[in-house]
Every structure is written in structure tokens, then in C-alpha cells.
């Protein structure tokens, strides 16, 4: 059973991104609490023209708990680890971390989920990751440690590897 909050968040997100060519939101199957969000990479990033599919699922206690998010597209990214199997989140993002509900990281200022946050906040953060925008693209706090280290120590090599993965997995 879909609750009003899920319907409202879905409708608001669709309206928010309707003129954004880099974001496509659709039901995963036929439910508004289980979504497929496709984010297209932009110029001057290693993800240029790649199409990255995210699965977003609202839990039964939404909005008191964050949505489950999983990147379905293989990607070379410091904050997304494609080796993590489905069922677990493979995205390093305070906003969707269930251990950080209601908490703020004093060092970074990043905040965990609160019921006042919405699907729009989640999609903006995922978009920031793919568009390489700080604080969402954060190689200093990686989930994929190899990609994070490479992004910090050898950005050109990182960009080449990310472009290679984008070409192979995100441009089908």
C-alpha cells in the first residue's frame, strides 16, 4: 500500500526534474515507492553522456527512515562501490545512511536523514555524485577505496579509468 507521503514525494520530484535532461524518474515496476532514477553524466566529467541507473525504494517506515538506494550501473567512482551486492546500499552518502538518521557530522557538516528531507534531496545528491560536484563527489571519504585513492593521487588516471567504465557500462 502506497502512503500519501510517497505519492507526494514522487510527484514533487517528477515536477522538480521535469525540465532537467540529466534526470529521469520512473516507477521501478508500477509502484511509486520503488523507483528507477536515471542520471546522465555531463560534459567535463568522466561520466559524460553515461546513463547511470539508481534503484530507490522507500521503506515501510518512510519518511522516518531513509530510502534504500543502489546504483545498478557499474561505475568507477570513489563514493559508489559496484562490488557491493544488491540488497545492501553501494553508495556512500550520509543522507541515506540509516546509522546517521538525525545526526550531523561536525567535521563536514553533512547531515543524515530526517523526516523533513525528501526524494528531491536524495536525487540532487545522486546527481551531484555523477556530476562530480562537492560535497557529493568526495574521494577523501570513499566507499571504493581504490577509486578514492586514485582520484586523490592521480586524477588524470582516475578520469581515464572512469571514462573507460562509463563507455563500457553506461553507454549501452
Secondary structure, DSSP 8 states (H G I E B T S, - for coil): ---HHHHHHHHHHHHHHTT-TTEEEEESSS-TTEEEEEEEB-TTSTTBT-EEEEEEE--TTTTSS--EEEE-S---BTTB-TTS-TTS--B--GGG-GGGTT-B-TTT--B---TT--HHHHHHHHHHHHTT-TTTS-GGG-SSHHHHHHHHH-HHHHHHHHHHHHHHHS--
